[in-house]
Amino acid sequence: MADKIAEIVSELEFVADIEGEKDCLMSQQGNLWFNVDVPKGHGLKSGDKVRVIVERVE
């Protein structure tokens, strides 16, 4: 079983192209923030609501 460390539910503030191959998704919620690179084709845009969960897995 995984141990949840943090969960962020937030609107994307920023979606940026990275070298034409992937995009960077970014948002900040208080003292929690994320910056995640994802493959193109995800269909997300600034203002979309997403959930990011950080868990320790074995």
C-alpha positions in Angstrom: 0.0 0.0 0.0 1.2 3.5 -0.8 1.7 6.2 1.8 0.2 9.5 0.6 2.5 12.5 1.2 0.6 15.3 -0.5 -2.5 15.9 -2.7 -3.1 19.0 -4.7 -6.3 19.8 -6.4 -5.9 23.0 -8.4 -6.5 24.9 -11.6 -3.5 24.8 -14.0 -1.9 28.2 -14.1 0.6 27.5 -16.9 1.0 25.0 -19.7 4.2 25.5 -21.7 5.7 23.8 -24.7 9.0 22.0 -24.1 11.0 21.5 -27.2 7.9 20.5 -29.2 7.9 17.0 -27.6 6.2 17.6 -24.2 4.4 20.2 -22.1 5.1 21.5 -18.6 2.0 21.8 -16.4 2.4 24.2 -13.4 0.2 25.4 -10.5 0.6 26.7 -7.0 -1.8 26.2 -4.1 -0.5 27.9 -1.0 2.8 26.4 0.0 2.2 23.4 -2.3 3.0 23.6 -6.0 3.8 21.3 -8.9 5.7 21.5 -12.1 5.1 18.3 -14.2 6.3 17.5 -17.7 3.8 15.4 -19.7 3.8 14.1 -23.3 2.0 16.1 -26.0 -1.6 15.3 -26.7 -3.0 15.6 -23.2 -5.6 18.2 -24.1 -5.1 20.2 -20.9 -5.1 24.1 -20.9 -4.7 26.8 -18.3 -7.7 26.9 -16.1 -8.4 23.2 -16.2 -8.8 21.6 -12.8 -6.4 18.7 -12.0 -5.4 16.5 -9.1 -1.7 15.6 -8.4 -1.0 13.0 -5.7 2.4 12.2 -4.4 2.8 8.8 -2.8 5.7 6.6 -1.7 5.5 3.2 -3.4 7.6 0.2 -2.8 
